C-alpha cells in the first residue's frame, strides 16, 4: 500500500527505496506459468480465430438459452446441463466441477495436456504457424526438444516399416505376420515394421540423419551400456508396432520377438519405457486409426494386444484400441469418456482375464462411464476368436457384455451359491461395498444421477444376496464414515484391498480468495480502467493469497507496460486452468453484484484501499507492541515507537 494523499505518511510509512523496489520486482517477476515459449501475438491470433461455442460444440451438444449456450458436462455425471458457454466473454464454466476458462483451458481439460500443447492444438485448428519468442526453450535437435523426439520416432517407424516391406533379412518377419493372418493392407495401415536382430542397425542408420545417439536414447530407441560406455539398439529381432497419439504422431513402439530369436532372456513383448513424449497410461494402441469410428458410433472396444486390434480392424470392427502393457486406469477412462459413451473391455478367456474385475469396478460405480466387460470363451483371445468364428459372431458376442458390477459378481460368485455359501457370498458382497464406498458421500448427496445409480446397484445386490436394501445402505454409509474419518476400519471378510481413486469426476478444490481480494478482482474485471489507480495504491504483496497475488501481478505488470487490462486480455495471459476458472467465476459474480451495490466502482475502490491500509497498519501495530513486550526495541527508540502506535490509534478513531 502506498501512502494515501492527505497526510497518512506518518502512520503508514513505506520507504522510497522499498516502494521503488516493489514496482521494479512486480514488473520483472512474472509467474513461471505465464511463459509458453510462444509470442503473445500468436495467442491473440488464435483467440480471434477460434470461437468458444464452435470449439466446445465439437465435443458437447450445446443449446442456446438466452445469451448463453448450455450442454451436459462430460467430466461429471450430469443429468441437467450444467456446462455453460458465454459467447460474449468467450468463456465456459461448470460449477459442480469447479472448471472453466477460455478456449485454451477447455482444450487443456478435454485433451489432458499442458498449456503449450493446447496452444499447438489450437494453432493447428486456426491454421496459424507458431513463432517462438526469445524466452528460454529447449535447444533444437537436443534430447530435451520434443519436436526433435517426435521426428526421431517418426523416422524410426518409417525405417522399420520399409525394412519389413523390402529387406531380405525381414523375410522371417513377413512369414510370421502371414501365418498370423495379418494382411499387407493392415501392415500398411498400422505401419508395422521389423527391427533386425542387430545390436547397431538403428545406430548405423542414424549416422545419415540429424538424430544424435543421445536423441534416440531420449526417445528409448537406443539403450546405453555403462560397462562398455556405448549405445546399442533397444529393439532387436522384433516385429515392430509403432504407437501413435490422437494427433497421429509416433510416440513409442511395441516389439514382438520372432520365434527364432526367442529365449529365456528375451521377453515375448517389449514396450518402449516412458519418455518425454510417451506415457503408457496416457496412450492407447490404434487410437489414431479408430478415433473417427469411436466418435461416430459412441462405442469403443478395449483389447489387450496389438494383433487383436489389427485383426479386429481386418474383420470390419474399426472402433477398437488396446492398452499398452498396463491395466485400464483412470487416465484411460478420462480420455475414453471424451470419445465414447460405452466402453467395452474385452478380456481373454484365461484365468488372468477373469480376475480383472477389481481393476475396473471402481470406474463403473463412480459413474464415470458405461463400462462393460466381455470375457471370451476359454483359451481364446480376440484375434483367435475372429479368425475362428467371424465378424458377425463376434459382434453378437459383444452385445452380451455385462456391466462391470455384474462381471465382478460373476467372478466372485463363480461356483458359489449366495444363499447357502454364506462366507464366500459375504466376502463378495463386502468387496463390492468397499469399492462403492470410494464414491464420496458429497457426490451421492449432490448428484441426482449418482444417487439414482447407487440405488440401482444396491437394489441388484439386495436381490442377488437376498438382503434388505436398507441394511446394505446402512453398511455402505458406515464404510464411508470410517473412510472419511481416516480410520483403517474394514468390513469383515473383505475380498479386496483399497483401490486407487480416479481423478474424475471428483471436483477439483476451489481456489479461495479473501473478501477483500474478491472485491478487488470484481472491480478490476468490471472496470478495467480502475487498474492504474489500484496499482498505485495496492501492491502485490499487500494481498493475502498466492492465487490473487499471481492474478493481480498480471494486472500491475500490464499497467507498468502500458497494456490493456481488459478481462479477455488478462484471461489470455494467465495459463493456469484453476486461475482461469477464478477469473470466469469472479466475472459472473461481479456482473450480478454490480446491479445491487449502491456505491460507485470508484467509491468501492477507495473503501477497499482504506480497508487494506487499515489491515496493514493493524498488523504493524501488533508487531510494534510485540517488540515492546519482548524488549526487542532499544530504549532510545521506545518513545518514538509508542508515538507511532498512538498516532495510528488516533487516526483510526478519526481524531487527527
Secondary structure by P-SEA (a helix, b strand, c coil): cccccccccccccccaaaaaaaaaaaaccccccccccccaaaaaaaaacccaaaaaaacccccccccbbbbbbcccccccccbbbbccccccccccccccccaaaaaaaaacccaaaaaaaaaaaabbbbbbcccccccccccccaaaaaaaaaaaaaaaaaaaaccccaaaaaaaaaaacccaaaaaaabbbbbcccccaaaaaaccccccaaaaaaaccbbbbcccccccccccccbbbbbbccccccccbbbbbcccccccccccccccccccccccccccccccccaaaaaaacbbbbbccaaaaaaaaaaccccbbbbccccccaaaaaaaaacccbbbbbbcccccccccccccaaaaaacccbbbbbbccccccaaaaaacccaaaaaaaaaacccaaaaaaaaaacccccccaaaaaaaaaaaaaaaaacccaaaaaccaaaaaaaaaaaaaaaaaacccaaaaaaaaaaaaaaaaaccccccccccccbbbbbccccccccccccaaaaaaaaaaaacccaaaaaaacccccccccaaaaaaaaaaaaaaaacccccaaaaaaacccaaaaaaaaaaaaaaaaaaacccccaaaaaaaaaaaaaaaaaaaaaaaaaaaaaaccccccaaaaaaaaaaaaaaaaaccc
